[in-house]
């Protein structure tokens, strides 16, 4: 099967590198199954760069109201480039990642009579209105465009059941949807002893490390988290919190930590290349995923899967797909969203009980190997693409 794989993520070495990891892993998995994939990042820039004109970035009102029109305008360029790629590669099917305001993939595939499979990672208009409020999302237009691409696609792949339920509001039949969550490279991310060089560099010898890796965008109430960490650090002098990731929320958490006394023992290493993540995970005894519980939890957390693959003791809120992966007391610990008392109690239990941490970590690794690797997800994606061709 010949597959044209179109993606519209920007800054794939920076803030959207997680999406790039997913795309490249699925591409590799499809190729290992014998398929030919023409992978195209149509809007990718160098880390931190943007295609927005300087005037748009510097004028606040223009940046707010001009962002989405700029996204719509780029469909012209995308459409022309997609037609060129499709005519040269001659695929059997087009696989395209959904992107806010992007409808070019529906037009270019229809122009050449090719079936389109839409890969959806988020409810786009909802995400823009909730998390990207610096831009006016033109919600009616955004929902209409999102509905157009969902209805025109021959099949829609979603990363979670929650997201599937959301997108079904656009009138597409349930049979059109397939749920294929994220996965993890279990060959590269695996249980291992602490990286001594990195441990020494960070001064974490003889410390019990509670870690977090990833985007801080969905981090729960920062002030309550700092209070929890303050209590933990007071009660357990050997505990250090290690944060790997970047963004404005990470900076806010760092500033907030400096305003309390006594300050919890926090270490921030910033944004690191994905290839370095196993080294940092090796230092962590307990890993947390303090996601917010006040919104539609539609994601498929790659970092949670990486925690499990590394054989770590995981503490996470009982949200969305997390509840499908983590069984409380077997391969991790769950707490109710925003239940800081419950979270603190389970965190203290994990700190005190090293045998429990080992038990949870071993079962976590088994869970990944049983069905949450990129190889598993690539097989599911290949099946969905094949079904589209059979039904064409």
C-alpha positions as CSV (number, residue, x, y, z in Angstrom):
1,X,0.0,0.0,0.0
2,X,1.3,3.5,-0.9
3,X,0.4,6.1,1.6
4,X,0.8,9.9,1.4
5,X,1.1,11.2,5.0
6,X,0.4,14.9,5.4
7,X,1.1,16.8,8.6
8,X,0.7,20.5,9.5
9,X,2.5,20.7,12.8
10,X,5.0,23.6,13.3
11,X,8.2,23.8,15.4
12,X,8.6,20.0,15.4
13,X,11.9,20.2,17.2
14,X,10.4,22.3,20.0
15,X,6.9,22.6,21.5
16,X,5.3,20.1,19.0
17,X,8.1,17.5,19.0
18,X,5.8,15.0,20.7
19,X,3.5,15.1,17.7
20,X,6.5,14.7,15.4
21,X,7.7,11.6,17.5
22,X,4.2,10.1,17.0
23,X,4.2,10.7,13.3
24,X,7.7,9.4,12.7
25,X,7.0,6.3,14.8
26,X,3.8,5.5,12.9
27,X,5.7,6.0,9.6
28,X,8.4,3.7,10.7
29,X,5.9,1.1,11.8
30,X,3.9,1.2,8.6
31,X,7.2,0.8,6.6
32,X,8.2,-2.1,8.6
33,X,4.9,-3.7,7.7
34,X,5.9,-3.4,4.0
35,X,4.0,-0.2,3.1
36,X,5.5,2.8,1.3
37,X,5.0,6.1,3.0
38,X,5.6,9.6,1.6
39,X,5.8,11.7,4.8
40,X,5.4,15.4,4.4
41,X,5.6,18.1,7.1
42,X,4.0,21.0,5.3
43,X,4.2,23.7,7.9
44,X,7.3,22.7,9.9
45,X,9.8,25.3,11.0
46,X,13.0,25.4,13.0
47,X,12.6,25.4,16.7
48,X,10.9,28.6,18.0
49,X,10.3,30.0,14.6
50,X,7.0,30.9,13.0
51,X,5.8,31.9,9.5
52,X,3.8,34.8,10.9
53,X,5.0,38.2,9.6
54,X,6.7,40.4,12.2
55,X,3.9,42.9,12.0
56,X,1.4,40.3,13.0
57,X,3.5,39.2,16.0
58,X,4.1,42.6,17.3
59,X,0.7,44.2,17.0
60,X,-1.5,42.6,19.7
61,X,-4.9,43.0,18.2
62,X,-3.6,42.0,14.7
63,X,-2.0,38.9,16.3
64,X,-5.3,38.0,18.0
65,X,-7.7,38.5,15.1
66,X,-5.3,37.7,12.2
67,X,-4.0,34.3,13.3
68,X,-6.9,32.2,12.1
69,X,-7.3,34.1,8.8
70,X,-3.6,33.4,8.2
71,X,-4.2,29.7,8.8
72,X,-7.0,29.8,6.3
73,X,-4.9,31.6,3.7
74,X,-2.2,28.9,3.8
75,X,-4.7,26.4,2.5
76,X,-3.9,27.8,-1.0
77,X,-0.2,26.9,-0.7
78,X,-0.9,23.5,1.0
79,X,-3.4,22.6,-1.8
80,X,-0.9,23.3,-4.6
81,X,1.9,21.4,-2.8
82,X,-0.3,18.5,-1.9
83,X,-1.4,18.1,-5.6
84,X,2.2,18.1,-6.6
85,X,3.2,15.4,-4.1
86,X,0.2,13.3,-4.9
87,X,0.8,13.3,-8.6
88,X,4.4,12.4,-8.2
89,X,4.0,9.7,-5.5
90,X,0.6,8.3,-6.8
91,X,-0.6,6.9,-3.5
92,X,-3.4,4.5,-2.8
93,X,-4.6,6.5,0.2
94,X,-4.1,9.9,1.8
95,X,-3.5,10.0,5.6
96,X,-3.7,13.6,6.9
97,X,-3.4,15.0,10.4
98,X,-6.3,17.4,11.3
99,X,-5.2,21.0,11.8
100,X,-7.2,24.0,12.8
101,X,-8.5,25.8,9.7
102,X,-6.8,23.3,7.3
103,X,-9.1,21.8,4.7
104,X,-6.7,21.5,1.8
105,X,-6.3,17.7,2.3
106,X,-10.0,17.2,1.6
107,X,-9.8,19.2,-1.6
108,X,-6.6,17.8,-3.0
109,X,-7.5,14.2,-2.3
110,X,-11.0,14.7,-3.8
111,X,-9.5,16.4,-6.9
112,X,-7.5,13.2,-7.7
113,X,-10.1,10.8,-6.6
114,X,-8.1,9.4,-3.6
115,X,-9.6,8.2,-0.3
116,X,-8.8,10.4,2.6
117,X,-8.2,9.1,6.1
118,X,-8.2,11.9,8.7
119,X,-6.0,11.5,11.8
120,X,-7.5,13.5,14.7
121,X,-5.5,14.3,17.8
122,X,-7.7,16.9,19.4
123,X,-11.1,18.6,19.1
124,X,-9.6,21.6,17.4
125,X,-12.1,24.4,17.9
126,X,-12.6,23.3,21.5
127,X,-8.8,23.3,22.1
128,X,-8.4,26.7,20.6
129,X,-11.2,28.3,22.6
130,X,-9.9,26.8,25.9
131,X,-6.1,26.8,25.7
132,X,-5.2,29.3,22.9
133,X,-7.2,32.3,24.0
134,X,-4.5,34.7,22.8
135,X,-6.1,34.1,19.4
136,X,-9.7,34.7,18.4
137,X,-10.8,31.3,17.1
138,X,-13.8,32.4,15.0
139,X,-15.7,29.5,16.7
140,X,-18.6,29.1,14.3
141,X,-16.3,29.0,11.3
142,X,-13.9,26.7,13.2
143,X,-16.6,24.2,14.0
144,X,-18.0,24.3,10.5
145,X,-14.6,23.6,8.9
146,X,-13.9,20.8,11.4
147,X,-17.2,19.2,10.5
148,X,-16.5,19.5,6.8
149,X,-13.2,17.6,7.1
150,X,-14.7,14.9,9.4
151,X,-17.7,14.3,7.0
152,X,-15.6,14.3,3.8
153,X,-13.0,11.9,5.1
154,X,-13.6,8.3,4.2
155,X,-12.4,7.3,7.6
156,X,-11.6,9.2,10.8
157,X,-8.9,7.9,13.2
158,X,-9.1,9.3,16.8
159,X,-6.5,8.8,19.5
160,X,-9.2,8.2,22.2
161,X,-12.8,7.2,22.8
162,X,-13.5,10.6,24.3
163,X,-12.4,12.3,21.1
164,X,-14.4,9.9,19.0
165,X,-17.5,10.8,21.0
166,X,-16.8,14.5,20.6
167,X,-16.3,14.3,16.8
168,X,-19.4,12.3,16.2
169,X,-21.4,15.4,16.9
170,X,-20.6,16.5,13.3
171,X,-23.0,13.9,11.9
172,X,-20.6,11.2,10.6
173,X,-21.7,7.6,11.3
174,X,-20.0,5.7,14.1
175,X,-18.7,3.1,11.6
176,X,-16.5,5.8,10.0
177,X,-14.4,6.1,13.2
178,X,-11.5,4.1,14.4
179,X,-9.8,4.6,17.8
180,X,-6.0,4.2,17.6
181,X,-4.2,5.6,20.7
182,X,-0.6,6.7,21.0
183,X,2.2,4.2,21.7
184,X,5.7,4.1,22.9
185,X,9.1,2.9,21.6
186,X,9.5,0.2,24.2
187,X,12.9,-0.8,22.7
188,X,14.4,2.6,23.5
189,X,12.4,3.5,26.6
190,X,12.8,0.6,29.1
191,X,13.7,0.0,32.7
192,X,17.3,0.8,33.5
193,X,19.6,1.8,36.3
194,X,20.1,5.5,37.0
195,X,22.3,7.4,34.5
196,X,25.2,8.1,36.9
197,X,26.7,10.9,34.9
198,X,23.4,12.8,34.7
199,X,22.7,12.0,38.4
200,X,26.0,13.5,39.4
201,X,25.5,16.6,37.2
202,X,22.1,17.2,38.8
203,X,23.2,16.4,42.4
204,X,20.6,13.7,42.8
205,X,22.8,11.0,44.5
206,X,21.0,9.3,47.4
207,X,17.8,11.3,46.5
208,X,14.3,9.9,46.0
209,X,13.2,11.6,42.8
210,X,9.6,12.5,41.9
211,X,9.5,13.4,38.3
212,X,7.4,14.9,35.6
213,X,8.1,14.9,31.8
214,X,6.2,16.7,29.1
215,X,4.1,19.7,28.3
216,X,2.9,21.8,31.3
217,X,-0.1,23.0,29.3
218,X,-2.5,20.8,31.1
219,X,-0.9,21.0,34.5
220,X,-3.4,21.2,37.4
221,X,-3.7,24.1,39.9
222,X,-0.1,25.2,40.3
223,X,-0.6,26.7,43.8
224,X,-2.1,23.5,45.2
225,X,0.7,21.5,43.6
226,X,3.3,23.6,45.2
227,X,1.6,23.3,48.6
228,X,1.5,19.5,48.1
229,X,5.2,19.4,47.2
230,X,6.0,21.6,50.2
231,X,4.3,19.1,52.5
232,X,6.1,16.2,50.9
233,X,9.5,17.9,51.1
234,X,9.0,18.8,54.7
235,X,8.1,15.2,55.7
236,X,10.7,13.5,53.5
237,X,14.1,15.2,53.4
238,X,15.4,12.8,50.7
239,X,12.7,13.8,48.1
240,X,13.5,16.1,45.1
241,X,11.0,17.0,42.4
242,X,12.5,16.9,38.9
243,X,10.7,18.6,36.0
244,X,11.6,18.0,32.3
245,X,9.8,20.3,29.9
246,X,9.2,23.9,29.0
247,X,6.7,26.6,28.2
248,X,5.0,29.5,30.0
249,X,3.3,27.3,32.6
250,X,6.6,25.8,33.6
251,X,8.1,29.2,34.1
252,X,5.0,30.2,36.2
253,X,5.5,27.1,38.4
254,X,9.2,27.9,38.8
255,X,8.3,31.5,39.9
256,X,5.6,30.4,42.2
257,X,8.0,27.9,43.9
258,X,10.3,30.8,44.7
259,X,7.6,32.7,46.5
260,X,6.9,30.2,49.3
261,X,8.9,29.4,52.4
262,X,10.3,26.8,52.9
263,X,10.4,26.3,49.1
264,X,9.9,22.7,47.9
265,X,13.0,21.1,46.4
266,X,12.3,21.7,42.7
267,X,14.7,21.2,39.8
268,X,13.8,22.4,36.3
269,X,15.9,21.2,33.3
270,X,13.8,22.8,30.6
271,X,12.9,21.4,27.2
272,X,15.2,18.6,26.1
273,X,15.4,16.5,22.9
274,X,13.2,13.5,22.9
275,X,16.2,11.2,22.5
276,X,17.4,12.3,26.0
277,X,14.2,11.4,27.8
278,X,15.3,7.9,28.8
279,X,18.3,9.3,30.6
280,X,16.1,11.6,32.7
281,X,13.5,8.9,33.3
282,X,16.2,6.6,34.7
283,X,16.7,9.0,37.6
284,X,13.0,9.0,38.6
285,X,11.6,6.7,41.3
286,X,8.0,8.0,41.1
287,X,6.5,9.8,38.2
288,X,3.4,12.0,38.3
289,X,0.9,13.2,35.7
290,X,-1.0,16.0,37.5
291,X,-3.4,16.8,34.7
292,X,-6.3,19.2,35.1
293,X,-9.7,17.7,35.6
294,X,-11.8,20.8,34.6
295,X,-12.0,20.1,30.8
296,X,-12.7,17.4,28.3
297,X,-9.8,15.0,28.7
298,X,-9.5,13.9,25.1
299,X,-5.8,13.1,24.9
300,X,-3.7,10.0,24.7
301,X,-0.7,10.8,26.9
302,X,2.5,9.7,25.3
303,X,4.4,10.6,28.4
304,X,2.2,8.4,30.6
305,X,3.0,5.5,28.2
306,X,6.7,6.3,28.4
307,X,6.5,6.3,32.2
308,X,5.0,2.8,32.1
309,X,7.5,1.6,29.5
310,X,10.4,2.7,31.7
311,X,8.9,0.6,34.5
312,X,8.2,3.6,36.8
313,X,5.7,3.8,39.6
314,X,3.0,6.1,38.2
315,X,0.6,8.4,40.0
316,X,-2.1,9.9,37.8
317,X,-5.6,11.3,37.9
318,X,-8.5,9.0,36.8
319,X,-9.2,10.8,33.6
320,X,-10.2,9.6,30.1
321,X,-7.8,7.1,28.5
322,X,-5.6,7.1,31.6
323,X,-8.3,4.9,33.3
324,X,-8.1,2.5,30.4
325,X,-4.3,2.0,30.8
326,X,-3.7,2.3,34.5
327,X,-5.3,-0.1,37.0
328,X,-5.1,1.3,40.4
329,X,-2.8,-0.8,42.6
330,X,-1.7,-3.1,39.8
331,X,0.4,-1.1,37.3
332,X,0.1,2.4,38.8
333,X,-1.9,4.5,41.3
334,X,-4.9,6.6,40.5
335,X,-6.5,9.5,42.3
336,X,-9.6,11.6,41.6
337,X,-8.9,14.7,39.5
338,X,-8.0,17.7,41.7
339,X,-8.1,15.6,44.9
340,X,-5.0,16.9,46.5
341,X,-5.5,15.1,49.7
342,X,-5.9,11.7,48.0
343,X,-2.9,12.5,45.8
344,X,-0.7,13.3,48.8
345,X,-1.7,10.1,50.6
346,X,-0.8,7.9,47.6
347,X,2.3,9.8,47.0
348,X,3.5,9.3,50.6
349,X,2.6,5.6,50.3
350,X,4.8,5.3,47.2
351,X,7.7,7.2,48.9
352,X,7.6,4.8,51.9
353,X,7.2,1.5,50.1
354,X,10.0,0.7,47.6
355,X,8.6,-2.8,47.1
356,X,5.3,-1.4,45.9
357,X,7.1,0.9,43.5
358,X,8.9,-2.1,42.0
359,X,5.7,-4.1,41.8
360,X,3.8,-1.3,40.0
361,X,6.8,-0.7,37.7
362,X,7.1,-4.3,36.6
363,X,3.4,-4.5,35.8
364,X,3.5,-1.2,34.0
365,X,6.2,-2.6,31.6
366,X,4.1,-5.7,31.0
367,X,1.1,-3.5,30.2
368,X,3.0,-1.7,27.5
369,X,4.4,-4.8,25.9
370,X,0.9,-6.3,25.8
371,X,-0.6,-3.7,23.5
372,X,0.7,-0.1,23.8
373,X,3.8,-0.1,21.6
374,X,4.1,1.8,18.3
375,X,4.2,-1.6,16.6
376,X,0.7,-2.4,17.9
377,X,-0.6,1.0,16.9
378,X,0.9,0.9,13.4
379,X,-0.8,-2.5,12.8
380,X,-4.1,-1.0,13.8
381,X,-3.6,2.0,11.6
382,X,-2.6,-0.2,8.6
383,X,-5.8,-2.2,9.1
384,X,-7.9,1.0,9.1
385,X,-6.2,2.2,5.9
386,X,-6.7,-1.2,4.2
387,X,-10.4,-1.3,5.1
388,X,-10.8,2.1,3.3
389,X,-9.2,0.6,0.2
390,X,-11.3,-2.5,0.3
391,X,-14.5,-0.5,0.7
392,X,-13.6,2.0,-2.1
